[in-house]
Amino acid sequence: SAMALVDAHIPKPDRALRRRAVRLALDSAVAAGLTGVHDAGVSSDDLSLYRDLADDEALPLRIYAMADGDAAALAQLCRDGPYQHAKGRLSMRAVKLYADGALGSRGAALLADYDDDAGNRGLLIQSPAQLNKLIARAADCRIQPAVHAIGDRANRAVLDAFAALSAQQRAQLRPRIEHAQVVAPEDISRFAQLGVIASMQPTHATSDMPWAQARIGAQRLRGAYAWRRFMDQGVHIALGSDFPVERVQPLLGVYAAVTRQDAKGEPKGGWLPDQKLTLMETLDGFTRGAAYAGFAESSVGTLEVGKKADFVELSIDPRRLRGRGLLSIDVHSTWVDGRKVWPQKRQ
């Protein structure tokens, strides 16, 4: 909120600069081996820019856009219905909402005090009643709600709001919790029971591990970055990076999920190693799991006859590598719709 006081006085970039910035970002994404992204928080102006690029056949990858909260883009979706560009690489049928802040700044909403800040339980961005109202509105508009929730109190509030929807609505909307970072262990099973997708980012664990225990203590870590517990409960998991908060390269997330170590191979054996995923589970989360979270599992996410030919060519088969060896993999080329989108000579 404090940032908004400064942002209000920064001159807005013109459309030409914004278009150039988006093109550079897209180039970075396909160079990293991404064939699609879920862009969480897209304004109506952003969607218009994406649409222009799609019209010009200048989108090198697929963009699953989420409206930026209760603003003009959501109003447009409620009025006109989910958006799908005729040429297939751009869609918007979700809305990004916020339940709480971040763990590092002690803004994540917790059920009990922070271990290193007595009396502080973080903050909810809006009351549970307001959150329920927003999620119900999205459901009435047939728009998928994707809600940022990091602390256990925020995750529980979002799960309660999703529980207030009908089973039919949940099945149709595939509600998502973005991050699901610190969850009360007893609430993990509710994700599966309610059909809620856990959209999680493996590199958050390796970025946060130096200080996470200081924030929430050893006991609450049982439900933190708990990918294995989620998977064992049968929860739909979609893996991503949360760039630009983290780096864009999905292979860094693969390494983090499999090893739970930093780039130096620390700590030995991995941080909270019982929550590691196997390589194939991780690749599934970054591909098929992400496709399911974007209602695209019938066309992308796996290489099968009848699906889109979206794939990457890697320098070495990751199944042949262990530990830090995964960090040595290079992306040789990226293909979308059977066409090479990186590297590609500019006209």
C-alpha positions in Angstrom: 0.0 0.0 0.0 2.9 2.4 0.7 4.3 1.7 -2.7 1.1 3.1 -4.3 1.9 6.5 -2.9 5.1 6.5 -5.0 3.7 4.7 -8.0 1.0 7.4 -8.3 3.8 10.0 -9.2 5.7 7.8 -11.7 4.9 8.8 -15.3 3.0 6.0 -17.0 4.9 4.4 -20.0 3.4 4.9 -23.4 2.0 2.0 -25.4 5.1 1.7 -27.6 7.4 1.3 -24.5 5.0 -1.2 -22.9 4.9 -3.2 -26.1 8.7 -3.3 -26.3 8.9 -4.3 -22.6 6.4 -7.2 -23.1 8.3 -8.4 -26.2 11.5 -8.5 -24.2 9.8 -10.4 -21.4 8.3 -12.9 -23.8 11.8 -13.4 -25.4 13.2 -14.1 -21.9 10.4 -16.6 -21.2 10.8 -18.7 -24.3 14.6 -18.6 -24.0 14.1 -20.2 -20.5 12.1 -23.0 -22.1 8.6 -21.8 -21.3 5.9 -22.6 -23.8 3.1 -20.9 -21.7 2.7 -18.7 -18.7 -0.1 -18.0 -16.3 0.0 -14.2 -15.9 -1.5 -13.4 -12.5 -2.9 -9.9 -12.5 -3.6 -8.5 -15.9 -5.4 -5.2 -16.3 -7.8 -4.4 -19.2 -5.0 -2.3 -20.7 -2.6 -5.2 -20.5 -5.1 -7.5 -22.1 -5.6 -5.0 -24.9 -1.8 -5.0 -25.5 -1.6 -8.8 -25.4 -4.5 -8.9 -27.9 -2.7 -6.6 -30.3 0.3 -8.9 -30.1 -1.8 -11.9 -30.7 -3.5 -10.2 -33.7 0.0 -9.6 -35.1 1.0 -13.2 -34.4 3.7 -11.8 -32.1 3.0 -14.0 -29.1 5.6 -16.7 -29.1 4.0 -18.6 -26.2 0.5 -19.2 -24.6 -0.7 -16.7 -22.1 -3.4 -17.7 -19.6 -4.3 -14.3 -18.2 -5.9 -13.5 -14.8 -7.8 -10.3 -14.3 -6.3 -8.0 -11.8 -8.7 -8.2 -8.9 -12.1 -6.4 -8.7 -11.4 -3.9 -11.4 -12.1 -3.2 -15.1 -10.8 -6.5 -16.5 -13.1 -8.6 -14.2 -16.0 -6.3 -15.0 -15.4 -7.0 -18.7 -15.3 -10.8 -18.1 -18.5 -10.6 -16.1 -20.1 -8.6 -19.0 -18.8 -10.6 -22.0 -17.8 -13.9 -20.5 -14.4 -15.7 -20.6 -12.1 -14.4 -23.3 -10.3 -16.5 -25.9 -8.3 -15.1 -28.8 -9.2 -16.5 -32.2 -5.6 -17.6 -32.9 -5.5 -19.6 -29.7 -2.5 -18.3 -27.7 -4.3 -15.8 -25.4 -7.1 -16.4 -23.0 -8.6 -14.9 -19.8 -11.0 -16.8 -17.7 -9.6 -16.3 -14.2 -9.2 -13.5 -11.6 -6.3 -13.0 -9.3 -7.3 -12.0 -5.7 -5.3 -11.5 -2.6 -5.9 -12.8 0.9 -2.8 -11.7 2.8 0.8 -10.4 2.5 4.2 -12.2 2.4 6.0 -14.3 5.0 9.3 -12.4 4.7 7.8 -9.1 5.6 5.7 -10.8 8.4 2.5 -9.8 6.4 1.3 -13.4 5.8 -1.8 -14.0 7.9 -1.1 -16.6 10.6 -3.3 -18.4 13.1 -0.8 -17.7 15.9 1.9 -15.1 16.5 5.1 -14.9 14.5 7.8 -16.7 16.5 10.1 -13.7 16.0 7.5 -10.9 16.5 5.2 -11.5 19.5 1.7 -10.0 19.0 1.9 -10.0 15.2 -0.2 -12.4 13.2 0.2 -10.7 9.9 -2.7 -9.2 8.0 -5.6 -10.1 5.8 -5.8 -7.9 2.8 -9.6 -8.0 3.2 -12.0 -9.4 5.7 -13.3 -13.0 5.2 -16.7 -11.6 4.4 -15.3 -9.4 1.6 -13.2 -12.3 0.3 -16.3 -14.5 0.2 -18.2 -11.8 -1.7 -15.5 -11.5 -4.3 -15.1 -15.2 -4.8 -18.9 -15.6 -5.1 -19.0 -12.8 -7.7 -16.3 -14.5 -9.7 -18.2 -17.8 -9.5 -21.4 -16.1 -10.6 -19.5 -14.8 -13.7 -18.1 -18.3 -14.4 -14.6 -17.0 -13.7 -11.9 -19.1 -12.0 -10.8 -17.5 -8.7 -7.1 -17.7 -8.1 -6.3 -16.4 -4.6 -2.9 -15.4 -3.2 -2.7 -17.0 0.3 0.6 -17.6 2.1 -0.1 -17.9 5.8 -2.2 -20.6 7.5 -4.9 -18.2 8.5 -5.2 -16.8 5.0 -5.3 -20.3 3.4 -8.0 -21.4 5.8 -10.1 -18.3 5.0 -9.8 -19.0 1.3 -10.7 -22.6 1.8 -13.8 -21.6 3.8 -14.8 -19.2 1.0 -14.4 -22.0 -1.6 -16.4 -24.3 0.6 -19.3 -21.8 0.5 -19.5 -22.4 -3.3 -21.6 -25.4 -4.6 -19.8 -28.6 -5.5 -20.9 -28.0 -9.1 -19.4 -24.5 -9.1 -16.1 -25.8 -7.8 -16.0 -28.5 -10.4 -16.6 -26.0 -13.2 -14.3 -23.3 -11.9 -11.3 -25.3 -10.6 -10.5 -22.7 -7.8 -6.8 -22.1 -7.1 -4.8 -21.0 -4.2 -1.6 -19.3 -5.3 1.4 -20.3 -3.1 -0.3 -22.3 -0.4 2.9 -21.7 1.4 2.2 -22.2 5.1 -0.9 -24.4 5.7 -2.2 -25.9 8.9 -1.6 -29.7 8.3 -5.2 -30.5 9.0 -6.2 -28.2 6.2 -4.2 -29.9 3.5 -6.8 -32.6 3.0 -9.4 -29.9 2.4 -7.7 -28.9 -0.8 -8.4 -32.4 -2.2 -11.9 -32.6 -0.7 -12.9 -29.3 -2.2 -11.1 -29.8 -5.5 -8.8 -26.8 -4.9 -5.6 -26.5 -7.0 -2.5 -25.8 -5.0 -0.5 -23.5 -7.3 3.0 -23.7 -5.7 6.5 -22.5 -6.5 9.4 -24.7 -5.5 12.0 -22.0 -5.5 10.2 -20.2 -2.7 11.3 -22.9 -0.4 15.0 -22.6 -1.3 14.8 -18.8 -1.2 13.0 -18.8 2.2 14.8 -21.6 4.0 17.5 -19.4 5.7 14.9 -17.6 7.8 11.5 -19.4 7.5 11.9 -21.3 10.8 12.7 -18.1 12.6 9.4 -16.7 11.4 7.0 -19.6 12.2 9.0 -22.1 14.3 9.7 -25.8 13.7 6.1 -27.0 14.4 4.4 -24.9 11.8 7.0 -26.0 9.2 5.2 -29.3 9.0 2.7 -27.5 6.8 5.1 -25.2 5.0 6.3 -25.8 1.4 4.8 -29.2 2.0 4.7 -30.5 -1.6 4.9 -34.2 -0.6 2.1 -33.9 1.9 -0.1 -32.2 -0.7 0.7 -34.8 -3.3 0.1 -37.7 -0.9 -3.3 -36.3 -0.1 -4.2 -36.4 -3.8 -4.3 -32.6 -4.2 -4.0 -31.2 -7.8 -0.6 -29.4 -7.9 0.5 -26.9 -10.5 4.1 -25.8 -10.2 5.6 -22.5 -11.4 8.2 -19.9 -10.6 6.3 -16.7 -9.5 8.6 -14.6 -11.7 9.6 -11.8 -11.5 9.7 -12.4 -7.7 11.8 -15.4 -8.5 13.9 -16.1 -11.6 12.0 -17.1 -14.7 13.8 -20.4 -15.5 11.6 -23.5 -14.8 14.7 -25.7 -14.5 15.6 -23.9 -11.3 12.2 -24.9 -9.9 12.8 -28.5 -11.0 16.1 -28.5 -9.1 14.6 -27.0 -6.0 11.7 -29.5 -5.9 13.9 -32.5 -6.3 16.8 -31.5 -4.0 15.4 -28.7 -1.7 18.9 -27.2 -1.8 20.4 -24.0 -2.9 22.7 -23.7 -6.0 25.7 -24.6 -3.8 24.1 -27.9 -2.8 23.2 -26.7 0.7 22.0 -27.9 3.1 23.3 -31.4 2.8 20.5 -33.8 2.1 18.1 -30.9 1.5 15.9 -28.7 3.7 13.0 -30.6 5.2 13.9 -33.4 2.8 10.8 -35.5 3.5 8.9 -33.0 1.3 11.0 -33.6 -1.8 9.3 -34.6 -5.0 10.7 -37.1 -7.6 11.9 -35.7 -10.9 8.9 -37.1 -12.8 6.4 -35.8 -10.2 8.1 -32.4 -10.6 8.0 -32.4 -14.4 4.4 -33.4 -14.2 3.6 -30.5 -12.0 5.3 -28.0 -14.4 3.5 -29.5 -17.4 0.3 -31.5 -17.0 -0.5 -30.0 -13.6 -0.1 -26.5 -14.9 -2.2 -27.3 -18.0 -5.0 -28.7 -15.8 -4.9 -25.5 -13.7 -5.5 -23.5 -16.9 -8.3 -25.8 -18.3 -5.9 -26.8 -21.1 -5.1 -30.4 -20.4 -6.9 -31.6 -23.5 -4.6 -29.6 -25.8 -1.2 -29.1 -23.9 0.7 -30.5 -21.0 1.7 -33.8 -22.5 3.0 -34.9 -25.9 0.2 -37.0 -27.3 -1.4 -37.5 -30.7 -4.0 -34.7 -31.2 -2.5 -32.2 -28.8 -0.5 -29.1 -29.5 3.2 -29.7 -30.3 4.6 -27.5 -27.4 7.9 -28.8 -26.2 11.5 -27.9 -25.4 14.8 -29.4 -26.5 17.2 -29.7 -23.6 21.0 -30.2 -23.7 20.7 -33.5 -21.7 18.0 -35.8 -20.5 17.3 -34.7 -16.8 16.7 -38.3 -15.9 20.4 -38.9 -16.4 21.4 -36.3 -13.8 21.4 -36.0 -10.0 21.6 -33.1 -7.6 23.5 -30.1 -8.8 23.9 -31.7 -12.2 20.3 -30.5 -13.0 21.6 -27.0 -13.0 23.9 -27.8 -15.9 21.0 -28.3 -18.3 20.7 -25.8 -21.1 17.6 -25.0 -23.2 18.6 -25.6 -26.9 15.3 -24.7 -28.4 11.6 -23.9 -27.6 8.7 -25.0 -29.8 5.0 -23.9 -29.7 2.4 -25.3 -32.1 5.2 -27.3 -33.7 7.2 -24.2 -34.7 10.5 -23.1 -33.2 10.0 -19.9 -31.2 13.5 -19.8 -29.8 16.2 -19.2 -30.9 14.7 -17.2 -33.8 16.1 -14.5 -36.0 14.3 -11.2 -35.7 13.0 -9.7 -39.0 
